[in-house]
Amino acid sequence: MKHSMVTFRLHRTAVIFIIIGSLLAALLIFAAGYVLAMRRRPVVAAVPAVAASAPAPPVAAAQPAPKVEMLAVRVGIFDSEDDAKTLAQQLAARKLDAVVVPLTTSGGVKLFTVEVGQYLTRAAAAAAASALADDEHLQGAVVPSGR
């Protein structure tokens, strides 16, 4: 019986085409993963900038008492109301006063925020935000209450 040995040889151009093809395949896989990750990224709303201070109106003789603005700690913002309600229910199960507050951006996009508590002073709200970060591992921002 006759045995024959087969030698497999690649030319230099074939090796170059294999390397370029592998790099292109890796680049396409990376790009597809990047695009999919961008679609699943949680929506983070930009905090609107405070407008430049307008000149104060002339002081009237009898001004009504200034309205007390309540503050809250915003712990989440979602583009889906169901996701926001899920977080609010989880926080309620932990005995936290959490509510879902709808918010419409200047671009007309409707978002849903989850706010915890109501506070009279910024110091009290900041202390609550710090306690939420320490105890519940939730990062929050002090915002005017949307209730």
Residue pairs with C-beta under 8 A, 6 or more apart in sequence:
10 18
42 77
42 78
43 77
43 78
43 79
43 111
44 77
45 77
45 103
45 105
45 111
45 113
47 141
47 143
48 106
68 120
69 144
69 145
70 118
70 119
70 120
70 144
70 145
70 147
71 118
71 119
71 120
71 121
71 122
71 124
71 125
71 142
71 143
71 144
71 145
72 115
72 116
72 117
72 118
72 119
72 125
72 142
72 143
72 144
72 145
72 146
72 147
73 115
73 116
73 117
73 119
73 125
73 128
73 129
73 132
73 140
73 141
73 142
73 143
74 113
74 114
74 115
74 140
74 141
74 142
74 143
75 87
75 91
75 98
75 114
75 115
75 116
75 132
75 138
75 139
75 140
76 84
76 87
76 113
76 114
77 84
77 103
77 111
77 112
77 113
77 114
78 84
78 87
78 111
78 112
78 113
78 114
79 109
79 110
79 111
79 112
80 112
81 100
81 102
81 112
83 112
84 100
84 112
84 113
84 114
85 100
87 98
87 114
88 98
88 99
88 100
88 114
91 98
91 114
91 116
91 136
92 98
94 136
96 116
96 117
96 132
96 136
97 116
97 117
97 118
98 114
98 115
98 116
99 114
99 115
99 147
100 112
100 113
100 114
101 112
101 113
101 114
101 115
101 146
101 147
102 110
102 111
102 112
102 113
102 146
103 110
103 111
103 112
103 113
103 146
104 110
104 111
105 111
113 143
113 146
115 143
115 145
115 146
115 147
116 128
116 132
116 140
117 125
117 128
118 145
118 147
119 125
119 128
122 142
125 142
126 142
129 140
129 141
129 142
132 138
132 140
133 139
133 140
